[in-house]
Amino acid sequence: MADVTILKMVMALVLMAPGLGLKPAGAQPHHHVVGDDRGWDPSSDIATWSSRRSFRVGDKIWFAYSAEQESIVELKSKDEYESCDVSNPIRMYSDGLDSIDLVEEGFRYFVSSKAESCKKGLKLHVEVMPLGSPDTEMPEVVASEYSVSTVADADAPTTPSGSVQLYGSFVLFFIGLWLCTCMAI
């Protein structure tokens, strides 16, 4: 029983390592899939999804939706966004899988092209932060009796730098050594 608790604590530490400074300084861009596994859909809670993320210059957001039933428009202003006024969009997306590069700081406004869906919450307001901003996003750690996992955005695969790998290995080695010592006592 104590072994399971210790294992959970070690797994939580390992999973939280990026938030503890083990992420390289020139971190890779994030790929955010809007709405996670539900995608851009009226059943998704886009506002809650976006509130758990920070968007940076260089990141990419992905919209996945049924092109037959939906399309997305990008709007110029917060007023258009809040009122779901889709009469004068900057861009329209209708492929069903759209990738949008966040290339500059500022605000971006995306809404359903259907005013009815937009008014029900199918819209996304993104504040794009500078590349060098501190990472305020921490994964939520979810633990059960037999497993530990994290809930975070869909990051593109990255390869940490050699120094980060070495430091992470060093930390894990000493955690393992400490666990062995604790179990021997």
N, C-alpha and C positions, 0 to 999 in steps of 0.2 A: 504494500500500500504506500509506504513512504517512498519506495523507488518510483512509483507512478507519479507522485507529487513532484519529486525532484526532476524527473524526466520532463514533466509539463513546464516547470520553471526554466529548465535549460532550453527547451524548444521555444518558449516565449522570448527568451533572451536572443536566441539565434534569429528568430523571425523579426525581432525589433531592431536588429543590428543596423540596418540602414538609417533608422531614426536616431541611433546613438553615435552617429558620425562616421560610420564605416562606408559611407557612400563617397565615391571619388569627387573631388572638387569640381571637375568639369562634367557633371552628371549628364547622362544621356537624356534626350527629350522623351517625354511621356506620350503614349498613344492612348487617348481617352475614347472609349467606346460609349457614346451617349446612351444612357439608360441601361448599361451593362447588358445582361443576357436578354432583356426584353426589347432593347433597342428603342428607337423613336416610335413610341406607341402610346395611344391614349391611356393605357393601363399602367404605364411607367410613371413614377414620381420623379420627374426630371429635376424639380426644384431641390428635393432632398439629395438626389444623386450629385448635382453640381455643388451643393453646399459642402460636401466632403472632399472637394478637390481644389487644388490650386493650378492655375493654367499659366504657363510661362512661354515667353518667346522661344520658338523652336519646337514647341509641342505640336501635336496634331490631334484634331478631334474627328471622330468617325461617326457618321449617321447611318444606321441600318434600319430600313423600313420597307414596307410594301409599296413599290412604285405605282402600282395600279390604284392604290387607295389613298396615297399621301404624297405630298411634296413639301419641301422646306423653302422658306424665303429668308433672306438676310435683310434686316432693316437698318436704316440709318440712325434712328434716334430711340432714346428711352421712351419718349411719348408714344411713338408708333408701336413699340414693343408692348407697353402697358395697355394700350387700347386695342391691340391686335389689328392695327390698320395695315393691311397687306397690299394696299393700292399702289404703292410706289417702292417696290423692293430694289435693293442694290443688286442682289443676285437671286437666282432661283435654282434649286437643286431638285432633280427628279429622277436620278438614276437608280435609287434604291440602296445604293452603297456609296456614300460620298465622303471623301477625305478632304479636310480643310486644314491647311497649314496656318499656324498662328505666328505670323512673321513680324508683327510689331506690337508694342504695348498699346493698351487702350481697351475700350469696351466693344464687344461684338454682340449682336442681337439676332437670334434665330427663332423663327416661329413656324408653326404649321401654316400651310397656305390656306387651310380651311379655318376661317375666323371662329367657327364653333369649337373646333378642337383647340385652337389657341386659347380661347376664353376658358376652357376647361383645364388649362395648365400645360398644354403641349407646346412649350417654348423654353428657350435656353438663353440666359444672359451670361456672358463670359467676360470676366475682367482678366486681360492678359498682362501678367506681371513681367518685369525685366528678367532676363536670363539669370543674373547673379543674385536674385532675391533668395533669402533663406527659405529652406523647405519647411513649410508649416504643416504639411500633410503627414499624419502618422497613421499607419495601418491599424485597424481595429483588430485586436487579438481575440479570437474566439476559441475557447478551450472546452473540451468535453473530457470525460474520464479516460478515453482512449486515444484522442487525437487532438491536435492543435493546428489551427489554420489561420490565415489572415484574410481580411476583406480589404482589398485596395483596388485602385484603378488598373486597367489593362496596360501594363508597361510593355514596351517592346523589349525583347531580350537584350540584355547588356552584358558585357564582360568587364568586371572590375579590373582596375589597374593592378599590377603586380604588388605594389606596396599595400593596397587595401586587402588583397588576398592574403599576403603574408601576415598583416596585422590581425585579420579575422582568424587565420589559422592559429596564430599565437594565443589569441583570446580563447578560442575553443579548446586548445591544448590545455591551458591552465584550468578551465572549467572542468574538463574531463579529469585532470589530475586531482582537483579538489573533490570531485564526486567519488573517485576511487578511494581517496583518503577517508571521506565521510562514511562510505559503505564498509570500509575495513574496521572502523571503530566500533 
